[in-house]
Amino acid sequence: MTPRGSAATLAALPKIVIAHLAGPALADVRVTTEIETVIPDGAPDQVVRMVAEHSRTLKFSDHGFEQT
């Protein structure tokens, strides 16, 4: 997905996919999202702080940065 299109796609998931999966009796639906970004010189400290802060605010169960 592109950054611009990802918000619309994620917003549409409950209506176009999740509702159908949750329909069968006793269905246990879990939704996970993974965001992968490659920044050749690494993420600036300000970006790391802002992403971490927003991740906590949104109550993400897991968030962080990996170095490759």
N, C-alpha and C positions, 0 to 999 in steps of 0.2 A: 504494500500500500504506500501511497505517497503521503507525506505529512498532511496535506490539504484534504485528501480523500479519506484518511483514516478516521477522523472524527465522525463523519457521516456514516461510514461503514459500521463503526462501533455502536453508534446510536441506533442503527437499524437492526442490529442483532437480536434484541428481544422480540421484535415483531416478526422478523422473517425466518429466524432459525430456532431460537431458544423456546419460543412458545410451542412449536411443533414437537420439540424433543421432550418438553415437560408434560405433554399431553397424555402419554401412556400412564396407566395407574402405577403408582409407586416409583415413578421415574426420579432419579436423583441426578440433577443437572449441576455441574460445576463448570464455571467459566473462568479461564485463565487467559492472561494477555502477557506477551513477552515483547519488549521493545529492544531492538538491536540497532545500535548506531556505531559507525566506524569514524573516528576522528583521528586522522593520521598523527597529529602532534599531541594527542590527549586532550581531554576536556579541561577547559580553564576552571580554576577553583570556584569562581562565581557560578558557573553552570552546575558544577557538582553540588554546591550548597543549595541552589534553587531547586534542582531536581530532587534532592534529598528532602527538602522542606515540603515540597508539593506532594511527594510520595507519602510522607507521614500524614499530611493533612487529608489525603485521599484514602488513608488507612490501607495502603498496599501491604500485603503480608511479607513481601520480600522486595528489596530494592538495593541497588548498588552499582558500582562500576567495576569492570574487569579490565586488566591490562593484558594486551597480547603481544 
